[in-house]
Amino acid sequence: MPPRRSLVRTTAALLGLAAAFSLTACGTSADDTTDTVAATGSAKGGSGSKINLGPDQNRVTTPKVDSIAALVPEAIRKRGTLEIVGTTGTAPPLGFYATDDKTVIGVEPDIASLIANVLGLKPHYNTVDWANIFVGLDSGKYDAGLSNITVTEERKEKYDFATYRLDNLAFEAKKGADWKVSKPADVAGRTIGVGSGTNQEKLLVTWSEENVKKGLKPTDIKYYQNATDYYLALGSGRLDAYLGPNPTAAYHVASVGQTEIIGTYSGGGADVQGEIAATTKKENGLIKAVQEALNTVIKNGTYQKVLDRWGLANEAVSSSELNPKGLPKTNQ
């Protein structure tokens, strides 16, 4: 397990951002267990809503559906638990540790819990680093991955997918930035941070290569694994922007107020709208049940309640698709 971070104050304190910007976080005391994010899922949201950061989440729940539960492989039904895997708990609002420093909370665990509810199983959310999500799925240690996983054509060769959110990326810069990103040329000559091995890295590399072919300056790409490090770099001016998942950026902008989103882009690039999906080992018999569970909670409104809770209503899908068109291999 990765080292756990104290989450006693606001998201700024969660990520060590007070040091990065030499500013205090949104006015809360050390005993607070709530944070405020924009209810619209946008960095420019309205009045906002209170987010519970404590271990007692009072999660949105939904009833079991016997006909869908019957689709679950017998071995999982007998076990009685749904073993879900996600990345390390340091990325609000996707998955992060509550104030007890051990309970994983966020939109991914909430959606995983809804799926388990419909299937009549107890959800068990495991956190590992990114590479070990797929190692664990391959070995059968985990039943499903819910961790902002994008559907790609390459991944479809080994895994099955049931979609549940749009995949959008965001360029986040220090507040007051005098530039925007809407096309590859906008990052020419800029210093941009990104996570290694991610789809956003591949997008940024592709853009930089396109710029060089056109006679523009390459992008100086810097690699980061921890939010604390790249926010320190943004605050000090060592980075012009960081390219990461839109949910994380939108949550941080709304809750801390010291950065801004200067551009968004489909995780699939210009040709394909990227989609986030629950992921299982190919043909392990579980994905149809997961898809039916997702469509159930989309229809009964509990899915929307979860997205609203975490400020991600703008990434909702109208239905869960099974193994849809993914990012092409050349864009991964």
Secondary structure, 3 states (H helix, E strand, C coil): CCCCCCCCCCHHHHCCHHHHHCCCCCCCCCCCCEEEECCCCCCCCCCCEEEECCCCCCCCCCCCCHHHHCCCCHHHHHHCEEEEEEECCEECCCEEECCCCCCEECHHHHHHHHHHHHHCCEEEEEEECHHHHHHHHHHCCCCEECCCCECECCHHHCEEEEEEEECEEEEEEECCCCCCCCCHHHHCCCEEEECCCCHHHHHHHHHHHHHHHCCCCCCEEEECCCHHHHHHHHHHCCCCEEEEEHHHHHHHHHHHCCEEEEEEEECCCCCCCCEEEEEEECCCCCHHHHHHHHHHHHHHCHHHHHHHHCCCHHHCCCCCCECCCCECHHHC
